[in-house]
Amino acid sequence: MQSFLNQVIYFGFFQSILLVLVYLFSKSNRKHINGYLAFLVVVLMIGLIGRILNISEIFGRSFRFTALSEFSVLLFGATIYSFTRSSLLNKSFSYRDLLHYIPALIYSVIIVFYIMLPSDEVYRTRAVNGELLLFVYILMGSGLVVNITYWVMSLRIFVQFKKELQNELSYTVKTQFFRNFLVAVGICLTYWVSMYVASLVNQEFINNTNRQIIWLSVAMVILFIAYYGLKAPELFKVAPTASKKKYANSKLTTSDLDRLKKKLDELMEQKKPYLNGNLMKAELAEMLGVSNPEIARLLNENIGMNFFEYVNYYRIREFIELAKTDQAKNLTFFGLAQEAGFNSKTTFNKSFKKLMGTSPKEYLAGVGV
């Protein structure tokens, strides 16, 4: 087992060197790498150097080399949060973001003064009297609390982001990669929690091997996401962001909203903008002659649907009408759905079932089509 972990350490080390070199010397690729991830990769590289020096015994075996990797433990959660925030919300760096790294700074200072600087004799004494084990428990517990907190904050941003997309876009956006990234981080944290809880019953579970597996799992996730940020940057271009102006100051009266609803219904019936598979709310607002916040108020308060639901409601109506024509004989269900404005089979099926309460096939069979 240890031999395998050592191989993973070497692999991660060379991978981190590659990423750092690309970031330093390739201007064309540098713009694709998120700055927060680049920073964390450098920290991980330092930690991996410490572990390699320890297992290679170039300068002899010393726990102080391994302790270098601990610097990244509390940097992890804050950087994941900053990365998620900057990627999904287009938040640029500000010095206030550094406040998130205060726990990591405190943690690192404690590591230096409690583990790295004391003599071997002091270290052994702490290990014998149980003080070191208690210290490890406190550090692991602190790392868990901080990292889980930032992971939950990142997850909330992702969920809110997906929800807000439905207020701006009439089509679904591929967010699986970002979702899988957060899931992978969650799995690492779950393993960390399980080892910590198990160690409260049996101290063997908090041994060096399990702590190493936790750290390496986190390191591999970071290196993986940084690698794909370089190889396939389009995966991080989740969706265009629209201005988030509230409509609290809107001066539209109830009668204005009723008039706009009638005008919008006529627009949807006559010009059929929903046939554009990439229709955005801002485009529909321009066609209607109102602002983005005003059409948002119209949809939410007067119609009772978000933009995604409203447009797909008309697309489903169009699909049903197309299914009754001779054209339907030459097209599949999804082919008809594409003609109606859908650009995703999954979105079509989910939207149809949510609105009609049944699948397209069952519905058409029920109406004799």
Disulfide bonds with the S-S distance in Angstrom:
none
